[in-house]
Amino acid sequence: MDSATIPALAALSGAVIGGVTSFGTSWLSQQTQAKVQARAHKLSQREELYKHFIEEASKAYADSLVRQAASVGEIMQLVDLYALVSMMRVISSAPIVESANRGPFDSGQVCLA
């Protein structure tokens, strides 16, 4: 080999290694950022669903305490609550769904008593 070839190959390989390293770093950074954004989006979806669930459960419980009678409106509220719990089953963990099942449907028994 020529004495000028070795430094040229070393410089070329250094440039390639630097380019691959830069590409790998930026790709990894974008992947991490995408995962964080997806996690934040899921969290905001859950928060919105839980907020809506709590509002509906509160309304149904208050109505059951005030009226102590089964009417079509109260039954429809319980159906709405059941639909929300079903949505929670899709995106939530088992302990959260179990807590949701205990709360409103115990008060639902008051509603239908």
matplotlib code that plots the C-alpha trace (Angstrom):
import matplotlib.pyplot as plt

x = [0.0, 1.0, 1.8, -0.8, -3.6, -3.6, -4.3, -7.0, -8.7, -8.5, -10.1, -12.8, -13.7, -13.7, -16.2, -18.4, -18.4, -19.2, -22.1, -23.5, -23.2, -25.0, -27.8, -28.2, -28.3, -31.0, -33.1, -33.0, -33.9, -36.9, -38.1, -37.9, -39.8, -42.5, -43.0, -43.2, -45.8, -47.9, -47.8, -48.9, -51.8, -53.0, -52.8, -54.9, -57.5, -57.7, -58.0, -60.9, -62.7, -62.3, -63.6, -66.6, -67.2, -67.0, -69.4, -72.0, -71.6, -72.1, -75.3, -76.7, -75.9, -77.4, -80.6, -80.9, -80.7, -83.2, -85.8, -85.3, -87.4, -86.7, -87.6, -86.6, -84.2, -82.3, -82.1, -80.7, -78.0, -77.0, -76.8, -74.5, -72.3, -72.1, -71.0, -68.3, -67.0, -66.9, -64.7, -62.5, -62.0, -60.4, -57.8, -57.4, -55.8, -57.8, -57.7, -59.1, -61.9, -62.7, -62.9, -65.2, -67.4, -67.7, -68.7, -71.6, -73.2, -73.5, -75.2, -77.2, -78.7, -79.9, -81.3, -83.4, -84.4]
y = [0.0, 3.5, 5.7, 8.3, 5.7, 4.7, 8.3, 8.7, 5.5, 6.4, 9.8, 8.3, 5.6, 8.2, 10.3, 7.2, 6.3, 9.8, 9.9, 6.6, 7.7, 10.9, 9.2, 6.6, 9.2, 11.3, 8.2, 7.0, 10.5, 10.7, 7.2, 8.1, 11.4, 9.6, 7.1, 9.9, 11.7, 8.5, 7.9, 11.5, 11.1, 7.9, 9.5, 12.5, 10.1, 8.2, 11.4, 12.6, 9.3, 9.2, 12.7, 11.9, 8.7, 10.5, 13.2, 10.6, 8.5, 11.6, 12.5, 9.0, 8.7, 12.1, 11.3, 7.9, 9.6, 12.2, 10.1, 6.6, 5.3, 3.5, 5.6, 5.5, 8.4, 6.7, 3.5, 5.3, 6.9, 3.5, 2.3, 5.3, 4.5, 0.9, 2.1, 4.3, 1.3, -0.7, 1.9, 1.9, -1.8, -1.2, 1.2, 0.8, -1.7, -4.3, -2.7, 0.6, -1.2, -3.2, 0.1, 1.5, -1.5, -1.4, 2.3, 3.2, -0.2, -0.4, 3.0, 1.7, -0.9, 2.1, 3.6, 0.5, -0.4]
z = [0.0, -0.7, 2.3, 1.3, 1.1, 4.8, 6.1, 3.4, 4.4, 8.0, 7.4, 5.2, 7.8, 10.5, 8.5, 7.9, 11.6, 12.6, 10.1, 11.3, 14.9, 14.2, 12.4, 15.2, 17.9, 16.1, 15.3, 18.9, 20.1, 17.8, 18.8, 22.5, 21.9, 20.0, 22.8, 25.4, 23.3, 22.8, 26.6, 27.3, 24.8, 26.5, 29.9, 28.7, 27.2, 30.5, 32.5, 30.3, 30.5, 34.3, 34.6, 32.6, 34.6, 37.9, 36.7, 35.6, 38.8, 40.9, 39.1, 39.3, 43.0, 43.8, 41.9, 43.6, 47.0, 46.1, 44.5, 45.9, 43.0, 39.8, 36.7, 33.1, 33.5, 36.4, 34.5, 31.5, 33.7, 34.9, 31.3, 30.5, 33.5, 32.3, 28.9, 30.5, 32.6, 29.4, 27.7, 30.8, 30.5, 27.1, 28.2, 32.0, 34.3, 36.1, 39.6, 38.2, 36.4, 39.5, 41.5, 38.9, 39.1, 42.9, 43.1, 40.9, 40.6, 44.4, 44.3, 41.3, 43.7, 45.7, 42.5, 41.7, 45.3]

ax = plt.figure().add_subplot(projection="3d")
ax.plot(x, y, z, "-o")
ax.set_aspect("equal")
plt.show()
